Amino acid sequence: MGARVVRMFRNVNLENRVHREISKEKPRVAPRHAGKPPPFAGSTEALETAETVNQKNDPLLSHLRSVYVESTDPAAAAPAKQPSKEETASEEAERRPLKVSLPGGLYSLAELTDVPKGKLTIAEALKALGSHQHEPKICTPEKIAQDFSLDLKDTKALLEFFIPFQVHVIPPKTEKVKKIKAS
């Protein structure tokens, strides 16, 4: 209801207000600053400027002649070397197969089959953190570092500073508290 009243007052005498605004005198344009006009091509000022630009400065020219730059292309200096079979084998050896993976759907990212040594996937990190949290005597940092090809220092830092989510269910203190009944 309030919107109708506001719309009614807004549209009252609308056409007359529009004609009044249109018929008002337009504001005048601000006056231009009285400065030097740009030099024209045939003026003496333009000719003087062109002469100073084209004039040779002997001291600057002598300094320019004394500068000597010697450069080499780094790609041309070191010929491109094809990786040998040993290097490609060592790169493949630097990867390890996945221990844990998340189930993937139709729209998930490409399935990973291996990861570089020293790296973890999210699923592997959660599995390692969870197993250490539940069984710290069995899943020691040394064992986790060995299983996932990690550095021992990094593994200890991971276990110290990252904690997986924990859900704590706090039971009510008294039996008189209302409980939600299953339907």
MODELLER restraints for C-alpha pairs under 7 A, 6 or more apart:
rsr = mdl.restraints
at = mdl.atoms
rsr.add(forms.Gaussian(group=physical.xy_distance, feature=features.Distance(at['CA:39:A'], at['CA:45:A']), mean=6.48, stdev=0.5))
rsr.add(forms.Gaussian(group=physical.xy_distance, feature=features.Distance(at['CA:39:A'], at['CA:46:A']), mean=5.69, stdev=0.5))
rsr.add(forms.Gaussian(group=physical.xy_distance, feature=features.Distance(at['CA:40:A'], at['CA:46:A']), mean=6.49, stdev=0.5))
rsr.add(forms.Gaussian(group=physical.xy_distance, feature=features.Distance(at['CA:94:A'], at['CA:116:A']), mean=5.87, stdev=0.5))
rsr.add(forms.Gaussian(group=physical.xy_distance, feature=features.Distance(at['CA:94:A'], at['CA:117:A']), mean=5.53, stdev=0.5))
rsr.add(forms.Gaussian(group=physical.xy_distance, feature=features.Distance(at['CA:95:A'], at['CA:114:A']), mean=6.25, stdev=0.5))
rsr.add(forms.Gaussian(group=physical.xy_distance, feature=features.Distance(at['CA:95:A'], at['CA:115:A']), mean=5.39, stdev=0.5))
rsr.add(forms.Gaussian(group=physical.xy_distance, feature=features.Distance(at['CA:95:A'], at['CA:116:A']), mean=4.09, stdev=0.5))
rsr.add(forms.Gaussian(group=physical.xy_distance, feature=features.Distance(at['CA:95:A'], at['CA:117:A']), mean=5.18, stdev=0.5))
rsr.add(forms.Gaussian(group=physical.xy_distance, feature=features.Distance(at['CA:96:A'], at['CA:114:A']), mean=5.36, stdev=0.5))
rsr.add(forms.Gaussian(group=physical.xy_distance, feature=features.Distance(at['CA:96:A'], at['CA:115:A']), mean=5.56, stdev=0.5))
rsr.add(forms.Gaussian(group=physical.xy_distance, feature=features.Distance(at['CA:96:A'], at['CA:116:A']), mean=6.09, stdev=0.5))
rsr.add(forms.Gaussian(group=physical.xy_distance, feature=features.Distance(at['CA:96:A'], at['CA:117:A']), mean=6.00, stdev=0.5))
rsr.add(forms.Gaussian(group=physical.xy_distance, feature=features.Distance(at['CA:97:A'], at['CA:113:A']), mean=6.00, stdev=0.5))
rsr.add(forms.Gaussian(group=physical.xy_distance, feature=features.Distance(at['CA:97:A'], at['CA:114:A']), mean=4.14, stdev=0.5))
rsr.add(forms.Gaussian(group=physical.xy_distance, feature=features.Distance(at['CA:97:A'], at['CA:115:A']), mean=6.39, stdev=0.5))
rsr.add(forms.Gaussian(group=physical.xy_distance, feature=features.Distance(at['CA:98:A'], at['CA:113:A']), mean=5.94, stdev=0.5))
rsr.add(forms.Gaussian(group=physical.xy_distance, feature=features.Distance(at['CA:98:A'], at['CA:114:A']), mean=5.19, stdev=0.5))
rsr.add(forms.Gaussian(group=physical.xy_distance, feature=features.Distance(at['CA:98:A'], at['CA:115:A']), mean=6.67, stdev=0.5))
rsr.add(forms.Gaussian(group=physical.xy_distance, feature=features.Distance(at['CA:99:A'], at['CA:124:A']), mean=6.91, stdev=0.5))
rsr.add(forms.Gaussian(group=physical.xy_distance, feature=features.Distance(at['CA:100:A'], at['CA:123:A']), mean=6.15, stdev=0.5))
rsr.add(forms.Gaussian(group=physical.xy_distance, feature=features.Distance(at['CA:100:A'], at['CA:124:A']), mean=5.43, stdev=0.5))
rsr.add(forms.Gaussian(group=physical.xy_distance, feature=features.Distance(at['CA:101:A'], at['CA:123:A']), mean=5.80, stdev=0.5))
rsr.add(forms.Gaussian(group=physical.xy_distance, feature=features.Distance(at['CA:102:A'], at['CA:123:A']), mean=6.21, stdev=0.5))
rsr.add(forms.Gaussian(group=physical.xy_distance, feature=features.Distance(at['CA:117:A'], at['CA:149:A']), mean=5.54, stdev=0.5))
rsr.add(forms.Gaussian(group=physical.xy_distance, feature=features.Distance(at['CA:117:A'], at['CA:150:A']), mean=6.78, stdev=0.5))
rsr.add(forms.Gaussian(group=physical.xy_distance, feature=features.Distance(at['CA:118:A'], at['CA:149:A']), mean=5.64, stdev=0.5))
rsr.add(forms.Gaussian(group=physical.xy_distance, feature=features.Distance(at['CA:118:A'], at['CA:150:A']), mean=4.45, stdev=0.5))
rsr.add(forms.Gaussian(group=physical.xy_distance, feature=features.Distance(at['CA:118:A'], at['CA:151:A']), mean=6.60, stdev=0.5))
rsr.add(forms.Gaussian(group=physical.xy_distance, feature=features.Distance(at['CA:119:A'], at['CA:150:A']), mean=7.00, stdev=0.5))
rsr.add(forms.Gaussian(group=physical.xy_distance, feature=features.Distance(at['CA:126:A'], at['CA:164:A']), mean=6.66, stdev=0.5))
rsr.add(forms.Gaussian(group=physical.xy_distance, feature=features.Distance(at['CA:128:A'], at['CA:144:A']), mean=6.72, stdev=0.5))
rsr.add(forms.Gaussian(group=physical.xy_distance, feature=features.Distance(at['CA:129:A'], at['CA:159:A']), mean=6.47, stdev=0.5))
rsr.add(forms.Gaussian(group=physical.xy_distance, feature=features.Distance(at['CA:129:A'], at['CA:163:A']), mean=6.81, stdev=0.5))
rsr.add(forms.Gaussian(group=physical.xy_distance, feature=features.Distance(at['CA:129:A'], at['CA:164:A']), mean=6.57, stdev=0.5))
rsr.add(forms.Gaussian(group=physical.xy_distance, feature=features.Distance(at['CA:130:A'], at['CA:164:A']), mean=6.65, stdev=0.5))
rsr.add(forms.Gaussian(group=physical.xy_distance, feature=features.Distance(at['CA:131:A'], at['CA:139:A']), mean=6.35, stdev=0.5))
rsr.add(forms.Gaussian(group=physical.xy_distance, feature=features.Distance(at['CA:132:A'], at['CA:139:A']), mean=5.01, stdev=0.5))
rsr.add(forms.Gaussian(group=physical.xy_distance, feature=features.Distance(at['CA:132:A'], at['CA:140:A']), mean=6.67, stdev=0.5))
rsr.add(forms.Gaussian(group=physical.xy_distance, feature=features.Distance(at['CA:141:A'], at['CA:152:A']), mean=6.92, stdev=0.5))
rsr.add(forms.Gaussian(group=physical.xy_distance, feature=features.Distance(at['CA:141:A'], at['CA:155:A']), mean=6.03, stdev=0.5))
rsr.add(forms.Gaussian(group=physical.xy_distance, feature=features.Distance(at['CA:141:A'], at['CA:156:A']), mean=5.91, stdev=0.5))
rsr.add(forms.Gaussian(group=physical.xy_distance, feature=features.Distance(at['CA:142:A'], at['CA:152:A']), mean=6.33, stdev=0.5))
rsr.add(forms.Gaussian(group=physical.xy_distance, feature=features.Distance(at['CA:145:A'], at['CA:151:A']), mean=6.08, stdev=0.5))
rsr.add(forms.Gaussian(group=physical.xy_distance, feature=features.Distance(at['CA:145:A'], at['CA:152:A']), mean=5.60, stdev=0.5))
rsr.add(forms.Gaussian(group=physical.xy_distance, feature=features.Distance(at['CA:145:A'], at['CA:155:A']), mean=5.97, stdev=0.5))
